Amino acid sequence: MTPPVQANLSRADLIEEYDRDRLGFVMRAVRRYGPVVELSPGTVLVADGEVAHDVLRRTNRDFLMDRDRAWRPTDSRRGEDALESWMSARRAMLSALSGDLVAEHLRWYSAALTALLDTWAAQGRTDDPLRPLVRLSTDAFLRLCTGPSVPPDERTGLATAVAGLLDALNPIVRSSYELPWLLDRLTGRRRRAARAQQRLEAGLGALVDRPPPAGLVAALRDAGVPRDPLVRILVSAAIAARLVPAAANVWTLRAMAVHQPADEPAHVVDEVLRLWPPTWLMHRATDVETVSGPWRFPAHAALMICPYAIHRDERHYPDPAEFRPARWRDGRPPAGAYLPFGGGPRWCVGTHLARAQLVEAVQVFRRYRLVDDSGPVTTDTNSTLYPRGLALRVGRAAARERNTTR
């Protein structure tokens, strides 16, 4: 077993170079040092799919989640009550996200997305598709939680609380500088985030106490999930469900406008998520010196697992920079080579629903003429991966076009 290749950067130099161009820095490091490199003492970049798969598979045991969705330190170890209740709630949510609940949700989602595209078509264009798609993603999650009987205006308070928490977390997540937790929790930004999270927890707690029928929360309560773990996992899901699905939809919109793919919708989704995985970087940590594959990771190391780089491995994806949905006709790559939803016991619990929504989105987008009308488009990597500066001309497709693309 060998330690990772050493880049020998100081912590200050690492932060400076990383913040200057995050994607560029990661890809240059992989090309120069290889797929597993210790960038600075205690910070290891993992861009090898097999190693990433092993690390994710052994999460909760040998590799730990060192922070939660609210970017607070956490110590999730197998056997601890907090972790066990969390994993139990995850299993119940995975079971609940199936059947009639999801089928009804997808019908609503298709209609809501169509209404948004109709608005853009009436205007002839959209200069900021991300913002309305973020609102739609938030409302979609909250409607899933409450069920169809709750009118939209009664979800407004929760939507405001979700947006408030994400706004408060934004400067924390975007920053590469971290103070020790005992000091950081006293800063103004952490206090604002704590207050925002308390507001969201209060709103979701009231929903959990009196869940409307036919929604996700009612299903989870009926499954016996206790109140506190349920509120915690709903907060985490609300954070994930606001920007990540919207970012995936925006990348899909751009791919449809630029490439006009006629491939199977599922293959288009796979290729969009390969090239532009919204969760482009995942974090794990070691407690003691730990081995994965041929590599020996030091104790107390922070691991940066990069799906963006893993998805560009030429061993699995010839011409990896090209948008080519047809590559998915021959099946899926080996374990670890495709990680848009993570992996292991902490994989995204909403994976199947998210994929179904994106497949539905491709079918909706094909009913419209989409033309890329952007100036310079940049990639924001401070949290979720999404394009800035995207602008589209939007028109309704002719009846014959609509019929041939269904």
Phi, psi and chi 1 to 4 in degrees:
 res  aa     phi    psi   chi1   chi2   chi3   chi4
   1 MET       -  139.7  -58.8  -60.0  168.0      -
   2 THR  -124.2  150.5   58.4      -      -      -
   3 PRO   -72.1  160.9   26.9  -33.7      -      -
   4 PRO   -59.5  154.2  -21.2   32.0      -      -
   5 VAL   -58.8  141.0  177.7      -      -      -
   6 GLN   -97.4  125.0  -55.0  -68.1  -54.9      -
   7 ALA   -87.7  -18.8      -      -      -      -
   8 ASN    60.3   36.7  -66.1  -42.5      -      -
   9 LEU   -88.5  142.5  -66.6  171.0      -      -
  10 SER   -72.6  163.5   68.6      -      -      -
  11 ARG   -59.5  -41.2  179.7   67.2  178.2  169.0
  12 ALA   -66.1  -42.3      -      -      -      -
  13 ASP   -66.5  -38.4  -73.2  -17.7      -      -
  14 LEU   -60.1  -48.3  168.7   59.9      -      -
  15 ILE   -63.2  -41.8  -69.2  173.5      -      -
  16 GLU   -63.6  -47.7 -179.1  179.7   -3.8      -
  17 GLU   -69.5  -38.1  -68.1 -166.1   31.2      -
  18 TYR   -65.9  -44.7  176.1   69.0      -      -
  19 ASP   -71.2  -22.6  -81.2  -11.2      -      -
  20 ARG   -68.6  -38.5 -173.5 -179.4  -59.6  127.7
  21 ASP  -162.7   90.4  176.0   11.5      -      -
  22 ARG   -64.5  -51.6  -65.2 -173.8  175.9 -168.9
  23 LEU   -63.7  -44.9  -77.4 -179.8      -      -
  24 GLY   -61.0  -41.5      -      -      -      -
  25 PHE   -62.5  -46.5  170.2   77.0      -      -
  26 VAL   -62.0  -47.0  166.1      -      -      -
  27 MET   -67.0  -36.6  -62.4  -53.9  -69.4      -
  28 ARG   -65.2  -39.6  -72.8 -168.1  -61.8  -87.6
  29 ALA   -63.3  -41.2      -      -      -      -
  30 VAL   -64.4  -44.5  172.0      -      -      -
  31 ARG   -64.8  -36.9  -73.6 -167.3  -65.7  -90.6
  32 ARG   -81.8  -41.8 -179.7  173.9  180.0 -178.6
  33 TYR  -109.8  -17.1  -60.7  106.3      -      -
  34 GLY   107.3 -179.9      -      -      -      -
  35 PRO   -79.4  -10.6   28.4  -34.7      -      -
  36 VAL  -132.5  114.0  179.1      -      -      -
  37 VAL  -142.9  135.3   52.2      -      -      -
  38 GLU   -87.3  103.5 -171.0  165.2   11.9      -
  39 LEU   -66.7  -46.1  -60.6  169.0      -      -
  40 SER  -142.9  165.2   69.0      -      -      -
  41 PRO   -53.2  116.9  -29.3   36.7      -      -
  42 GLY    91.5   -0.3      -      -      -      -
  43 THR  -122.9  112.8  -59.5      -      -      -
  44 VAL  -117.8  127.1 -179.6      -      -      -
  45 LEU   -91.8  129.1  171.7   65.3      -      -
  46 VAL  -116.6  114.9  176.0      -      -      -
  47 ALA  -126.4   23.6      -      -      -      -
  48 ASP  -106.4  122.3  179.7  -79.5      -      -
  49 GLY   -62.5  -40.4      -      -      -      -
  50 GLU   -64.7  -43.1  -67.5 -179.2    8.7      -
  51 VAL   -67.1  -42.9  176.0      -      -      -
  52 ALA   -58.9  -43.9      -      -      -      -
  53 HIS   -59.8  -42.9  172.4   67.3      -      -
  54 ASP   -66.1  -43.4 -175.7   54.6      -      -
  55 VAL   -62.4  -46.7  169.5      -      -      -
  56 LEU   -65.6  -38.5  -64.5  173.3      -      -
  57 ARG   -63.0  -33.1  179.9  178.9   60.7   85.1
  58 ARG   -97.9   13.9  -67.3  160.5   58.6 -167.1
  59 THR   -63.8  145.3  -64.6      -      -      -
  60 ASN    83.7  -10.7  -65.7  -12.0      -      -
  61 ARG  -118.7  -67.6 -173.1  175.0   72.0 -119.0
  62 ASP  -102.8  -23.8  -57.1  -47.4      -      -
  63 PHE  -123.7  134.6  -62.3   92.6      -      -
  64 LEU  -112.4  149.1  -53.1  177.4      -      -
  65 MET   -75.3  114.7  -61.0  -76.7  -70.9      -
  66 ASP   -94.0   -1.6   60.8  -17.2      -      -
  67 ARG  -155.4  153.3   61.9 -164.7   71.9 -170.7
  68 ASP   -95.7 -174.2   61.8   15.5      -      -
  69 ARG   -63.3  -27.5  -78.4  -78.3 -174.5 -176.4
  70 ALA   -87.1   12.2      -      -      -      -
  71 TRP    63.5   33.7 -139.3 -116.3      -      -
  72 ARG  -103.9  147.5  -60.8  172.4  -56.4 -174.3
  73 PRO   -58.1  140.1  -21.9   32.3      -      -
  74 THR  -141.5  155.5 -175.8      -      -      -
  75 ASP  -131.0   83.5 -170.9   11.6      -      -
  76 SER   -93.1  105.8  -60.5      -      -      -
  77 ARG  -122.7  142.1  -60.6  169.2 -170.4  -89.0
  78 ARG   -58.8  136.3  178.3  173.0  -71.0 -177.1
  79 GLY    98.9  -18.8      -      -      -      -
  80 GLU   -76.9  143.6  -69.0 -173.8  -10.5      -
  81 ASP   -59.6  -42.3  -70.4  -17.0      -      -
  82 ALA   -61.9  -42.4      -      -      -      -
  83 LEU   -69.3  -42.2  176.2   60.6      -      -
  84 GLU   -63.2  -40.9  -64.9  -53.5  -43.8      -
  85 SER   -68.2  -34.6   64.5      -      -      -
  86 TRP   -65.4  -46.6  176.7  -93.1      -      -
  87 MET   -67.4  -34.3  -63.6  -56.5  -66.2      -
  88 SER   -64.4  -41.8  177.6      -      -      -
  89 ALA   -65.1  -36.9      -      -      -      -
  90 ARG   -62.5  -44.0  -80.4  176.9   53.8   87.2
  91 ARG   -63.4  -39.6  -71.9 -169.7  -68.8  -88.7
  92 ALA   -66.2  -38.7      -      -      -      -
  93 MET   -66.8  -40.8 -177.5  174.4  -76.6      -
  94 LEU   -60.4  -41.2 -177.4   61.8      -      -
  95 SER   -67.2  -38.2  177.1      -      -      -
  96 ALA   -71.1  -28.3      -      -      -      -
  97 LEU   -82.3   64.5  -70.2  174.3      -      -
  98 SER  -157.7  172.8   60.6      -      -      -
  99 GLY    65.4 -143.4      -      -      -      -
 100 ASP   -61.5  -35.0  -67.0  -18.1      -      -
 101 LEU   -57.8  -47.1 -179.9   67.7      -      -
 102 VAL   -73.8  -38.6  170.1      -      -      -
 103 ALA   -61.0  -45.0      -      -      -      -
 104 GLU   -66.0  -39.6 -169.0  -79.1  -27.8      -
 105 HIS   -61.6  -42.9  172.5   77.6      -      -
 106 LEU   -66.8  -35.3  -71.2  174.4      -      -
 107 ARG   -63.0  -44.4  -72.4 -168.1  -66.8  -89.0
 108 TRP   -64.1  -43.7  171.5   87.0      -      -
 109 TYR   -61.3  -42.5 -175.0   78.3      -      -
 110 SER   -61.0  -43.7  177.5      -      -      -
 111 ALA   -66.5  -40.8      -      -      -      -
 112 ALA   -66.6  -41.1      -      -      -      -
 113 LEU   -67.3  -38.4 -165.8   58.1      -      -
 114 THR   -62.1  -42.1  -62.5      -      -      -
 115 ALA   -61.3  -38.9      -      -      -      -
 116 LEU   -65.6  -44.8  177.9   59.5      -      -
 117 LEU   -66.0  -34.0  -91.5  -69.5      -      -
 118 ASP   -62.2  -39.2  -79.4  -16.1      -      -
 119 THR   -61.9  -45.2  -60.8      -      -      -
 120 TRP   -64.8  -40.3  -67.7  -13.4      -      -
 121 ALA   -64.4  -37.8      -      -      -      -
 122 ALA   -64.5  -33.6      -      -      -      -
 123 GLN   -81.5  -20.8  -61.9  167.3  -10.8      -
 124 GLY    88.6   -6.2      -      -      -      -
 125 ARG  -172.1  169.6   64.4 -179.6  -63.7  109.6
 126 THR  -141.1  131.4  174.5      -      -      -
 127 ASP  -102.1   -4.1  -67.1  -45.8      -      -
 128 ASP  -151.5   72.1 -175.6   14.9      -      -
 129 PRO   -68.4  -23.3   22.7  -32.0      -      -
 130 LEU   -64.9  -45.3 -179.2   66.5      -      -
 131 ARG   -59.4  -51.8 -168.7  179.8  -60.1  -87.8
 132 PRO   -66.7  -29.5   19.6  -30.4      -      -
 133 LEU   -71.5  -30.7  -74.7  168.5      -      -
 134 VAL   -64.5  -44.2  165.3      -      -      -
 135 ARG   -61.9  -41.5  -70.6 -164.5  -65.5  -92.0
 136 LEU   -64.6  -42.6  175.8   59.2      -      -
 137 SER   -61.3  -42.6  -66.4      -      -      -
 138 THR   -63.6  -46.5  -55.0      -      -      -
 139 ASP   -66.6  -35.1 -168.4   47.0      -      -
 140 ALA   -61.6  -44.3      -      -      -      -
 141 PHE   -64.9  -44.9  169.7   73.4      -      -
 142 LEU   -66.9  -37.9  -65.4  175.0      -      -
 143 ARG   -65.6  -38.5 -174.6 -175.4 -177.4  -82.7
 144 LEU   -59.9  -40.3 -177.1   68.7      -      -
 145 CYS   -67.4  -43.8  -71.8      -      -      -
 146 THR   -86.5  -23.8   61.9      -      -      -
 147 GLY    89.3  168.3      -      -      -      -
 148 PRO   -73.6  -11.6   25.4  -33.5      -      -
 149 SER   -78.5  -16.1   63.7      -      -      -
 150 VAL   -89.0  121.4  175.6      -      -      -
 151 PRO   -68.6  157.0   21.9  -30.4      -      -
 152 PRO   -56.4  -37.8  -24.9   33.0      -      -
 153 ASP   -66.5  -21.5   59.4  -17.8      -      -
 154 GLU   -81.8   -8.4  -67.1 -173.4   21.4      -
 155 ARG   -95.3   -4.6  -60.9 -168.2  -65.5  -94.0
 156 THR   -62.0  -42.2  -58.1      -      -      -
 157 GLY   -62.3  -42.6      -      -      -      -
 158 LEU   -66.2  -40.2  -78.4  174.1      -      -
 159 ALA   -61.2  -40.5      -      -      -      -
 160 THR   -64.1  -39.5  -60.1      -      -      -
 161 ALA   -67.5  -39.2      -      -      -      -
 162 VAL   -63.2  -47.0  172.7      -      -      -
 163 ALA   -61.9  -39.5      -      -      -      -
 164 GLY   -63.3  -40.3      -      -      -      -
 165 LEU   -66.9  -44.3  177.4   54.9      -      -
 166 LEU   -63.0  -39.0  -92.1  -67.9      -      -
 167 ASP   -63.1  -39.3  -71.4  -15.9      -      -
 168 ALA   -71.3  -34.0      -      -      -      -
 169 LEU   -78.0  -21.8  -71.1  174.9      -      -
 170 ASN   -53.3  -50.8 -170.1   47.7      -      -
 171 PRO   -66.0  -24.1   20.5  -31.3      -      -
 172 ILE   -74.7  -47.8  -63.1  171.1      -      -
 173 VAL   -67.8  -36.7  175.3      -      -      -
 174 ARG   -72.0  -25.3  -65.9  172.2   72.3   92.8
 175 SER   -80.1  137.9  175.8      -      -      -
 176 SER   -88.9   -8.0  -60.9      -      -      -
 177 TYR   -94.3  131.9  -65.6   89.6      -      -
 178 GLU  -129.7  126.9  -71.1 -171.2   68.6      -
 179 LEU   -82.8  158.3  -66.9  170.6      -      -
 180 PRO   -54.3  142.7  -24.0   33.4      -      -
 181 TRP   -56.8  -38.2  176.0 -115.7      -      -
 182 LEU   -59.7  -29.4  -71.4  176.4      -      -
 183 LEU   -91.0  -41.4  -64.5  176.9      -      -
 184 ASP   -62.1  -36.6 -165.3   30.5      -      -
 185 ARG   -66.6  -13.2   64.9 -169.6 -179.5   91.0
 186 LEU   -94.0   -7.1  -58.6  175.7      -      -
 187 THR   -73.1  160.3   61.2      -      -      -
 188 GLY   -61.1  -39.8      -      -      -      -
 189 ARG   -67.1  -36.4   65.2 -177.7 -170.6  177.3
 190 ARG   -70.8  -37.3  -77.6  -70.9 -177.6 -176.5
 191 ARG   -66.3  -39.3  -69.1 -160.8  -60.3  -88.9
 192 ARG   -63.2  -42.5  -74.0 -169.2  -65.9  -85.1
 193 ALA   -65.0  -39.0      -      -      -      -
 194 ALA   -64.1  -41.9      -      -      -      -
 195 ARG   -65.6  -40.6  -70.2 -166.6  -63.9  -90.6
 196 ALA   -64.8  -38.9      -      -      -      -
 197 GLN   -68.3  -37.4 -177.3  156.8  -16.6      -
 198 GLN   -61.6  -39.2  -71.7  167.9    1.7      -
 199 ARG   -64.4  -43.1  -73.0 -168.8  -70.6  -88.7
 200 LEU   -67.2  -42.2  179.7   56.6      -      -
 201 GLU   -60.8  -38.3  -72.6  174.7  -11.8      -
 202 ALA   -64.6  -43.6      -      -      -      -
 203 GLY   -65.5  -43.8      -      -      -      -
 204 LEU   -70.8  -33.0  -69.3  172.7      -      -
 205 GLY   -62.5  -41.1      -      -      -      -
 206 ALA   -63.8  -36.9      -      -      -      -
 207 LEU   -66.4  -41.2  178.7   63.5      -      -
 208 VAL   -65.5  -37.1  166.9      -      -      -
 209 ASP   -67.6  -33.3  -69.0  -24.1      -      -
 210 ARG  -135.9   71.8  -69.1 -171.1  173.2 -175.9
 211 PRO   -71.2  132.1   25.0  -32.2      -      -
 212 PRO   -64.6  157.4  -16.3   29.5      -      -
 213 PRO   -71.0  155.9   26.0  -34.3      -      -
 214 ALA    70.6   15.5      -      -      -      -
 215 GLY  -110.4  174.3      -      -      -      -
 216 LEU   -62.3  -41.4  175.9   62.1      -      -
 217 VAL   -63.4  -42.5  173.9      -      -      -
 218 ALA   -61.8  -41.1      -      -      -      -
 219 ALA   -63.4  -39.6      -      -      -      -
 220 LEU   -71.6  -37.2  -66.7  172.4      -      -
 221 ARG   -64.9  -41.8  -71.0  -63.7  -92.4  172.6
 222 ASP   -63.6  -28.5  -69.7  -15.7      -      -
 223 ALA   -79.0   -2.9      -      -      -      -
 224 GLY    88.9   15.9      -      -      -      -
 225 VAL   -70.5  124.7  179.5      -      -      -
 226 PRO   -63.5  159.3  -20.7   32.5      -      -
 227 ARG   -59.1  -53.3 -177.5 -173.7 -168.1  -82.7
 228 ASP   -64.2  -48.0  -70.7  -11.4      -      -
 229 PRO   -61.0  -33.9  -22.5   32.8      -      -
 230 LEU   -66.9  -43.3  179.6   49.7      -      -
 231 VAL   -62.0  -42.4  171.4      -      -      -
 232 ARG   -62.6  -43.7  -73.7 -166.8  -64.4  119.8
 233 ILE   -73.8  -28.7 -157.3  166.4      -      -
 234 LEU   -68.5  -38.9  -71.9  173.5      -      -
 235 VAL   -60.7  -47.0  169.7      -      -      -
 236 SER   -60.8  -44.0  177.4      -      -      -
 237 ALA   -65.9  -36.8      -      -      -      -
 238 ALA   -63.8  -39.6      -      -      -      -
 239 ILE   -62.5  -46.7  -67.3  171.9      -      -
 240 ALA   -68.2  -33.5      -      -      -      -
 241 ALA   -82.7   -5.0      -      -      -      -
 242 ARG   -84.4  -56.4  179.1  165.9  171.1   80.7
 243 LEU   -99.5  -35.2 -174.2   54.5      -      -
 244 VAL   -61.3  -51.9  171.9      -      -      -
 245 PRO   -62.8  -35.4  -18.9   31.9      -      -
 246 ALA   -64.4  -42.8      -      -      -      -
 247 ALA   -61.5  -43.2      -      -      -      -
 248 ALA   -62.0  -38.8      -      -      -      -
 249 ASN   -66.2  -38.6  -95.5  -29.2      -      -
 250 VAL   -67.3  -42.5  175.6      -      -      -
 251 TRP   -61.7  -37.9  -74.4  118.7      -      -
 252 THR   -65.2  -42.9  -55.7      -      -      -
 253 LEU   -56.1  -46.8  -90.7  172.3      -      -
 254 ARG   -64.5  -42.0 -169.4  178.5 -167.9 -141.7
 255 ALA   -62.1  -39.6      -      -      -      -
 256 MET   -66.1  -39.4  -60.3  -67.7  -72.4      -
 257 ALA   -71.5  -39.5      -      -      -      -
 258 VAL   -82.2  -43.1  172.6      -      -      -
 259 HIS  -104.3  -19.2  -59.3  -75.2      -      -
 260 GLN    48.6   53.3  -58.0  -69.2  -33.9      -
 261 PRO   -69.1  138.5   26.7  -34.6      -      -
 262 ALA  -104.2   10.0      -      -      -      -
 263 ASP   -73.2  172.4  -54.1   80.4      -      -
 264 GLU   -55.1  136.3  -72.4  -71.0  -31.9      -
 265 PRO   -53.0  -39.3  -28.3   36.2      -      -
 266 ALA   -63.9  -35.7      -      -      -      -
 267 HIS   -71.1  -36.4  -64.7  164.6      -      -
 268 VAL   -61.6  -44.5  174.7      -      -      -
 269 VAL   -61.4  -45.8  169.0      -      -      -
 270 ASP   -58.7  -41.0  -75.3  -26.9      -      -
 271 GLU   -73.2  -37.0 -172.0   68.7  -11.8      -
 272 VAL   -61.3  -46.3  167.5      -      -      -
 273 LEU   -71.5  -24.5  -65.6  178.4      -      -
 274 ARG   -69.2  -50.2 -179.3 -172.0   72.2   82.5
 275 LEU   -73.9  -35.5  -80.9  170.4      -      -
 276 TRP  -133.8   67.6  -54.3  -70.1      -      -
 277 PRO   -68.4  117.6   25.7  -33.7      -      -
 278 PRO   -54.1  -41.5  -28.5   37.3      -      -
 279 THR   -88.8   87.3  -56.5      -      -      -
 280 TRP   -89.1  -10.1   73.5  -79.0      -      -
 281 LEU  -144.7  131.4 -156.2   61.4      -      -
 282 MET  -124.0  151.7  -64.0  178.6  -75.6      -
 283 HIS  -118.2  137.1  -62.2  -90.7      -      -
 284 ARG  -138.2  169.6  -64.5  -66.0 -173.7  -90.1
 285 ALA  -142.7  152.2      -      -      -      -
 286 THR  -101.9  147.4   61.4      -      -      -
 287 ASP   -96.5  -45.6 -173.9   30.0      -      -
 288 VAL  -122.2  171.1  -62.1      -      -      -
 289 GLU   -57.6  129.3 -174.4  176.6   85.3      -
 290 THR  -137.1  143.8  -51.1      -      -      -
 291 VAL  -107.7  138.4  169.2      -      -      -
 292 SER  -140.7  120.9  177.1      -      -      -
 293 GLY    58.4 -133.3      -      -      -      -
 294 PRO   -86.0    4.6   31.9  -34.8      -      -
 295 TRP  -107.5  142.4  -55.4  101.7      -      -
 296 ARG  -112.2  112.6 -175.3  175.5   67.8 -112.2
 297 PHE   -91.9  138.1  -63.3  115.2      -      -
 298 PRO   -69.8  161.9   24.6  -32.8      -      -
 299 ALA   -65.7  147.4      -      -      -      -
 300 HIS    59.7   34.8  -49.2  -61.7      -      -
 301 ALA   -92.3  146.2      -      -      -      -
 302 ALA   -97.3  121.6      -      -      -      -
 303 LEU  -101.2  127.9  -87.0   58.8      -      -
 304 MET  -105.8  103.8  -58.1  164.2   57.9      -
 305 ILE   -92.6  124.3  -59.0  171.2      -      -
 306 CYS  -115.0   93.7 -174.2      -      -      -
 307 PRO   -57.8  -33.7  -27.2   36.2      -      -
 308 TYR   -56.5  -44.6 -177.5   91.4      -      -
 309 ALA   -75.3  -40.4      -      -      -      -
 310 ILE   -59.9  -37.7  -69.1  169.5      -      -
 311 HIS   -72.1   -4.4  -67.1  178.4      -      -
 312 ARG  -112.5   23.6  -76.0  161.0  171.1   74.1
 313 ASP   -77.5  116.1 -171.3  -29.1      -      -
 314 GLU   -65.3  -18.5  -67.2 -176.9  -12.3      -
 315 ARG   -64.3  -31.1  -65.0  176.3  -59.3  170.0
 316 HIS  -108.1  -22.6  -51.7  -57.5      -      -
 317 TYR  -133.6   90.6  -55.1  106.4      -      -
 318 PRO   -57.5  142.0  -23.0   33.6      -      -
 319 ASP    49.3   61.4  -59.1  -43.7      -      -
 320 PRO   -64.8  -22.5   23.5  -33.3      -      -
 321 ALA   -79.5  -12.4      -      -      -      -
 322 GLU   -84.3  142.1  -68.5 -172.1   12.7      -
 323 PHE   -82.0  108.6 -179.7   81.4      -      -
 324 ARG  -142.5   83.0 -170.1 -173.6  -62.9  169.3
 325 PRO   -59.7  -25.3  -23.6   33.9      -      -
 326 ALA   -62.4  -19.8      -      -      -      -
 327 ARG   -62.8  -18.2   71.1  173.2   82.9 -122.6
 328 TRP   -88.2   -2.9  -64.6   93.0      -      -
 329 ARG   -65.7  -28.7  -66.5  174.3 -172.4  165.6
 330 ASP   -91.1   14.8  -61.2  -32.8      -      -
 331 GLY   104.9 -171.9      -      -      -      -
 332 ARG  -102.5  154.2  -52.2 -170.3   73.5   76.4
 333 PRO   -71.9  172.2   28.3  -35.4      -      -
 334 PRO   -66.1  163.8   22.0  -32.2      -      -
 335 ALA   -54.1  131.5      -      -      -      -
 336 GLY    95.3  -17.9      -      -      -      -
 337 ALA   -81.8  -10.7      -      -      -      -
 338 TYR  -141.7  109.4 -176.6   64.3      -      -
 339 LEU  -134.0   44.5  -63.5  169.4      -      -
 340 PRO   -67.4  -20.1   26.2  -35.4      -      -
 341 PHE  -116.5   19.1  -60.8  102.9      -      -
 342 GLY    76.9 -152.0      -      -      -      -
 343 GLY  -176.0  177.9      -      -      -      -
 344 GLY    70.4 -163.9      -      -      -      -
 345 PRO   -68.0  -14.3   23.8  -33.4      -      -
 346 ARG  -109.5   23.2  -58.4  -61.0  -72.4  -95.5
 347 TRP   -62.1  159.1   70.2  -54.7      -      -
 348 CYS   -60.1  120.5  173.8      -      -      -
 349 VAL   -69.4  -19.7   72.1      -      -      -
 350 GLY   -96.6   18.7      -      -      -      -
 351 THR   -54.1  -52.9  -65.9      -      -      -
 352 HIS   -65.0  -39.9  -62.6  -48.6      -      -
 353 LEU   -66.6  -43.2  176.6   61.2      -      -
 354 ALA   -61.7  -43.0      -      -      -      -
 355 ARG   -64.5  -41.0  -79.6 -175.5   51.6   81.2
 356 ALA   -63.7  -39.5      -      -      -      -
 357 GLN   -63.4  -40.9  -74.2 -172.4  172.1      -
 358 LEU   -69.0  -39.1  -76.4  170.3      -      -
 359 VAL   -60.9  -42.5  168.0      -      -      -
 360 GLU   -62.8  -38.4 -168.2   63.7   43.1      -
 361 ALA   -62.9  -42.1      -      -      -      -
 362 VAL   -59.0  -42.7  171.2      -      -      -
 363 GLN   -65.6  -37.5  -66.0  170.5  -24.0      -
 364 VAL   -68.4  -46.0  170.0      -      -      -
 365 PHE   -60.8  -30.8  -64.3  159.0      -      -
 366 ARG   -70.5  -10.8  -79.2 -177.6  170.8  166.0
 367 ARG   -84.6    3.9  -60.7  172.6 -163.1  152.2
 368 TYR  -131.1  153.9  -61.7   84.0      -      -
 369 ARG   -86.7  117.8  -70.7 -164.8 -175.2   95.1
 370 LEU  -115.7  123.7  -57.7  173.1      -      -
 371 VAL  -126.9  126.4  178.5      -      -      -
 372 ASP   -67.8  122.4 -175.3   23.4      -      -
 373 ASP  -126.3   32.0 -161.5   30.2      -      -
 374 SER   -84.0  154.7  -50.2      -      -      -
 375 GLY   -85.3 -144.0      -      -      -      -
 376 PRO   -62.4  128.2  -20.8   32.4      -      -
 377 VAL  -107.4  124.4  174.8      -      -      -
 378 THR  -110.2  160.2   59.1      -      -      -
 379 THR  -105.9  118.9  -57.2      -      -      -
 380 ASP   -84.9  124.2 -168.5  -59.6      -      -
 381 THR  -122.2   13.7   56.1      -      -      -
 382 ASN   -70.6  -26.2  -73.1  -53.6      -      -
 383 SER  -141.9  -93.3   55.6      -      -      -
 384 THR   -81.4  145.9  -59.6      -      -      -
 385 LEU   -80.0  117.2 -171.4   79.4      -      -
 386 TYR  -151.9  157.3   63.5   90.1      -      -
 387 PRO   -86.1  138.8   29.4  -31.5      -      -
 388 ARG  -107.5  139.6  -74.3 -174.7  174.9  -87.0
 389 GLY    92.8    8.3      -      -      -      -
 390 LEU   -73.5  133.4 -178.5   63.3      -      -
 391 ALA  -137.2  139.6      -      -      -      -
 392 LEU  -131.6  142.3  -58.4  172.0      -      -
 393 ARG   -88.3  135.2  -78.4 -176.8  -81.1  141.1
 394 VAL  -128.8  130.1 -177.0      -      -      -
 395 GLY  -141.7  160.4      -      -      -      -
 396 ARG   -78.5  134.6  -68.4 -176.5  177.8   85.8
 397 ALA   -73.0  151.9      -      -      -      -
 398 ALA   -66.8  158.9      -      -      -      -
 399 ALA   -56.3  -42.3      -      -      -      -
 400 ARG   -63.4  -41.2 -179.7  178.1  -61.6  176.8
 401 GLU   -62.7  -42.6  -68.5  176.9   89.8      -
 402 ARG   -62.3  -41.1  -69.4 -162.4  -60.1  -90.9
 403 ASN   -66.9  -35.3  -69.3  -25.2      -      -
 404 THR   -82.5  -11.4   57.0      -      -      -
 405 THR  -106.3    3.3   56.9      -      -      -
 406 ARG   -78.8      -  -75.0  177.2 -178.7  171.1
